[in-house]
Amino acid sequence: MTEGTTSAAAEGTDTLTRLEQEGEIAADYLEGLLDIADLDGDIDMDVEADRASVSIISDTDSRDLQKLVGRDGEVLEALQELTRLAVHRETGDRSRLMLDIAGYRSKKRTELSELGAKAAAEAKSSGEAVKLDPMTPFERKVVHDAVKAAGLRSESEGEEPQRFVVVLPA
């Protein structure tokens, strides 16, 4: 290899190392938060789909962690943004880190995938566009992926926070 060039494997390793570093920074930040809030929880880190993924899980009663999820995941979204800012402060790079607490986001992903598949089936059978209720960017992404997997297209329309998905017929 000549000087000034990198192999794809080395670049992939650099990305993985960077994402692992993001996860470590996020885990430290969240552990501090759990200590301040006097909440029990274990931190699980992973790298999924080119982004760091951090989960707070509990073997005991997860009602305490539900406080960190909030109504409709509002507190979770805010904590994710704060965690991304903590990572940005340390690395200088914008983070796309995903945070899950007490399995809320994984359950939501399953529900939204089913919603996207149902909307795609409805658009196929009716031949008409199907408009869904407003969603967060995370929720829209999951629905778009489910619609694509069903072989149809979808678009986001409207302005935040009233942005929604429209599933288009074939």
LINNOR-V950860 format. One record per residue. N is the residue number from 1. OMEGA is omega in radians with two decimals (* if undefined). Layout:
N_OMEGA / N_OMEGA
This chain:
1_-3.13 / 2_3.14 / 3_3.11 / 4_3.09 / 5_3.08 / 6_3.10 / 7_3.10 / 8_3.14 / 9_3.12 / 10_3.12 / 11_3.10 / 12_3.10 / 13_3.11 / 14_3.12 / 15_3.13 / 16_3.12 / 17_3.13 / 18_3.13 / 19_3.07 / 20_3.09 / 21_3.08 / 22_3.13 / 23_3.13 / 24_3.12 / 25_3.14 / 26_-3.14 / 27_3.11 / 28_3.13 / 29_-3.09 / 30_3.07 / 31_3.08 / 32_3.12 / 33_3.12 / 34_3.10 / 35_-3.14 / 36_-3.10 / 37_-3.11 / 38_3.11 / 39_3.09 / 40_3.09 / 41_3.07 / 42_-3.14 / 43_3.10 / 44_-3.12 / 45_3.11 / 46_3.00 / 47_-3.11 / 48_3.04 / 49_3.09 / 50_3.01 / 51_3.08 / 52_3.14 / 53_-3.13 / 54_3.13 / 55_2.98 / 56_-3.11 / 57_-3.14 / 58_3.06 / 59_-3.11 / 60_-3.13 / 61_-3.09 / 62_3.12 / 63_3.10 / 64_-3.14 / 65_3.12 / 66_3.07 / 67_-3.14 / 68_3.06 / 69_3.13 / 70_-3.14 / 71_3.14 / 72_3.08 / 73_-3.08 / 74_3.14 / 75_3.09 / 76_3.12 / 77_3.14 / 78_3.11 / 79_3.09 / 80_3.13 / 81_3.11 / 82_3.12 / 83_3.08 / 84_3.10 / 85_3.10 / 86_3.10 / 87_3.13 / 88_-3.14 / 89_-3.12 / 90_-3.00 / 91_-3.04 / 92_-3.14 / 93_3.05 / 94_-3.11 / 95_3.04 / 96_-3.10 / 97_3.06 / 98_3.11 / 99_3.03 / 100_3.12 / 101_3.09 / 102_3.09 / 103_-3.09 / 104_-3.06 / 105_3.14 / 106_3.06 / 107_-3.13 / 108_3.13 / 109_3.12 / 110_3.14 / 111_-3.10 / 112_3.07 / 113_3.10 / 114_3.11 / 115_3.12 / 116_3.13 / 117_3.12 / 118_3.13 / 119_3.10 / 120_3.12 / 121_3.12 / 122_3.13 / 123_3.10 / 124_-3.06 / 125_-3.10 / 126_-3.07 / 127_-3.12 / 128_3.11 / 129_3.12 / 130_3.13 / 131_3.13 / 132_3.13 / 133_3.10 / 134_-3.08 / 135_3.03 / 136_3.09 / 137_3.10 / 138_-3.10 / 139_3.12 / 140_3.14 / 141_3.14 / 142_3.14 / 143_3.10 / 144_3.14 / 145_-3.14 / 146_3.12 / 147_3.11 / 148_3.12 / 149_3.11 / 150_3.07 / 151_3.11 / 152_3.08 / 153_3.05 / 154_3.13 / 155_2.99 / 156_3.13 / 157_3.10 / 158_-3.12 / 159_3.08 / 160_0.01 / 161_-3.12 / 162_-3.13 / 163_-3.06 / 164_-3.13 / 165_3.02 / 166_3.12 / 167_-3.06 / 168_3.10 / 169_-3.11 / 170_*
